[in-house]
């Protein structure tokens, strides 16, 4: 598949049309940055692409044969598990022991030291980074980021962006943000204003 196609999509919430007969194609293997005002449909679009939401009418290319990972606006972590356990739960087809050294290095790269601490005891910014690491280790073809750096200070954002940039090469990425500083770090991206 060369493109992900949305054809004649309509979606309404509480009599408020978010999409009306909307058509759009997204190239695979690219970073797609989605920008727009709050309430314009960025998260709804991600949810339709992930198959978590269906349009009222129209069609979306089926992505069921693709492995998907997501960083949602909320962290969606297992609070009673450690940061390390949250990431390891998505690792398949590898010896987890072989990955431990790499994982420890990656935790360090994004500024996380307490990797065996329960997630429930971590700050909001630390939880964001655990959620990002988990998505990176899911071995997905398509990764959805819905304002993934919200709540991180500038120094941490920079570290995390460099970490992500190296790991998304060749993947299809959907990146929702309001901040131009986030996506200009990518070597190549397409900007879509909603």
N, C-alpha and C positions, 0 to 999 in steps of 0.2 A: 504494500500500500504506500503510495506517495503522498496522499493527502487524507486528512480527517475532514469529512464534509458534513456540514450542517445545512439542511435544505428546508427552506420555508418554515422555520421554527417559530412557534408562538408559545408564550408562557405568561400566564396571568396569576397574580396573587392578590386576593381580596379586591377584585375588580380593577387592579392596577396592572396594566400590561407592561411586562418587563421586556419581552421580545415580541415583535409583531412581524410575521412573515420574513424572518431574518435568515439570510444566507451568508455562509462564510466557509472558507477552506483554510485549513492549517497544514502546512508542510510537516511531514514527519522528520525526525532527526534534527529539529530546530528548537531554539528557545523562543517561546511566544510570551511576550510581556503584555498583560491585560491591564489597561488603565481606564479610569473613569470615575465619576463621582460616586459617592456612597449611594447604594440602592439602584445602580444602573444595571445590575445583573451579572457582575463578575463571578461571584460565588455560585450563583444559579447556573451559569455556564459551565463552571468546573464540575458541579454536581451532575449536570446532564452528560458531560463527557465521561464521567466516572461511572455512569449508570445508576447513580443514587437518586436521580430525579428524572422524570420523563416529561418531555414537552407536551403541551396540550394538543399540538398538531405539528406536523413536519417530521423529518427524519434526521437521525444522527448516525454517522458511520458506526457500525458495531465495533467496539474495541475489546470484546470479550476474549479474544485470543491473545491479548497483550497483557503482560504482567504490569500492574499499576501500583504505585505507592503515592501517598499523600501526606502533606503537612497541612493540617486544617488550621483554622483560626484558633481553635482550642486544642490543647496538646494531645488529648486522648491517649494518655499513657496509663499503664497499670500502676497505680499509686503505691501498692503494697510490695512491688518488686523494685530491685535496684535499677539504677541507670543502665548498668551493663546488661542485666537480665532483660530490660525492655528492648534493647537493641538486638540481643541474641535471639529473641523470640521470632525474628523475621529471617534469620539466616538459615538457608536450606542448602543441601547438596555440598556442604563443605564440612570438614572437621572443625568444629567450633574451637577446639584447642589451638589449631593452626592459626586461627584468626585473632586470638586473644592479644598477641603482641601488636598487631596492626591496629586493632580496636583501641588499645590503650594509647597508642600514638595518636590516633584520630581524636580521641577524647581530649588529649593534651592540646592538640592543634586548635580545637575550638574553645579552649580555656576551661575545661572541666577536669577537676582532680578527684572529686569524691565519687568515683564510679561505682562503688559498692554500697553507697548510701541509698536508703529507700527514697524513691521519687517524691513521696509525700512530704519529705523534709527539705526538698530543694526549692530554691527561689523560682519565680516565674521565668526569668531569663535562662536559668539553668534547664528548666523543663523544656523550653523552646529548643535548646540545643540538643537535648536528648531526642526530641521528636524529629529533628532534622537528621541526626545521625541514624536513627532507625529507618527513615525513608531512604537514606543513601545506601544502607546495607540490605535493603529489600530486593536488590537485583531486579529492578523494574525496567521495563522498556519505556514507560511513560510515567513522569513524575509531576504531580500537581502540588504547587506551593501557593497557599492562600494567605498572603501577608505573613510569610514565615519569620520575618525579622522584627516583627512588632514587639516593642518593649526592650529591645537590646540597645545598649549604648554604642556609640560610633566605633570605638575600638573593637568591641566584640563583633559588631556587624562586619567590619572589615575582615577579621579573622575567619568568620563563618562563610562569608562570600568567597574568599579565596579557596577555602576547603570545598565548597559546593562546586565552584567553577571547574576544578580539576576532575570532579567525579561525574559530571553530566555530559561530557563530550560524547557526541553521537546519539544521545538520547533525545526523545521528544519531551520537552519541558513546557509546562504552563505556569507562569509566574505572575501572581496578582500583587500589585503594589501601588502605592501613591508616590513613592520616592524614587526619583530618577537616579540617585546615587547608587541604588541597589543594582539596577540592571546594566548600567553602563560598564560594569566590570566584565560582562560577558564579551567574548571575542566577536560573536555574531548573534544577533537576535532580531526578531521582528516585533515591532510595537503595534498593538491593536488598541485603538481608542474605542471604548464602548459608550 
